[in-house]
Structures are given as C-alpha cells and as structure tokens.
C-alpha cells in the first residue's frame, strides 16, 4: 500500500486515478486521515466493511444490555434492612 500526502493530491489530482489502495496522511500534523480504495475493489471490500460495522454495533448493544441488566439487578436486590 502506498502512502500519499494531502498536499501531493492537491498539487496533482491525477494521482487519484492511478491509486488502487492508498493511505492518505497529513504530513504536517503527522496523522492518518484515512484510506483510499479504488471502486474496482468495492465488491470485495464493501461486504467486509459492512460486517465490521455490524459487529461493532452488536458489541455496543451487548455492552449496553449488560449495563442495563446490572442496573435492574441492583434495583431488584432487597437486603432486608429498613
């Protein structure tokens, strides 16, 4: 995978046509902005990304449910002290 800076792409937009898969970075801030994936790979990559999104959402829902179950359990516990 090749790495391209934002300035490189701004100075030469035709780079995007040549890219298959690339990492886009901001060299001044030393951060990765994201990844560019050519549309010809969309059929391979899109189902994987959708599965990852689905798994992340399910994990968040399970975590929320566990938290809610704990709250209900705490409310339902009667220690007999009045």
N, C-alpha and C positions, 0 to 999 in steps of 0.2 A: 504494500500500500504506500502510495506516495503522500507527501505532506506539502500542502500549499499554504502560503500566507495570504491574508486578506488583500494586502497591497499588490501581491503578484496577480491576483484575479482581477482587481480593479484596473491595473495597468494593462492587462492582456486578457480580456474576457473570453477570447477564443480558447483559453486553456480548458474551460468547462467542456467544450466539445471533445477534447482529447482525453478527458478523465473517464476512467471506469469506476474505480473506487479510490477515494482520497480523503485524507484528514484535512480539515480546514482549521488553521490556527491563527491567532493574533500574536505575532511575534513580539510586539511591543509590550503587551500585557502578559505574555508567556502563558496563554491559556488556549485550550482546545475549544473551538466554537461548535464543532460538530463534524459530521461525516457526509460526504457526497457519494451517492450511489447512482450509477447510470440507470436509466429506465430499462435498459435491456436486461438488467438483473432483477427487476421488480418482481417478476414471477417467483423467483427463488427466495428473495429476502422478505417480501411482504407477509407471507404466512408465518415466518419466524418472528417477525416484529409483533404481529397480532397475537401470537401465542405468548410472547413475553409480556405484553400489555395485559392479557387476560390473567396470566399467572400472578402478576403484581397486584392487580385489582382483587383477585381472590385472596391473596395473602393479607391485604389490608382489611378485607371484610372479615376474615377469620380472626385477625387480631382484635378488631372492634367487637366482634361477638364474644370473644374470650373476656374482654374487658367488661362488657355489659353483663355477662354471666357472673363475673366476680362481684359486680355491684349488686345484683339481685340476690346473690348468696349472702352478702353482708347484711342486706336489709332483712332477709328472712331468718337470720340467726337470732334466737332468743336465749339469752344467757340466764334467764330466770331472776335477775336482780331487778327490784322495783324501788 
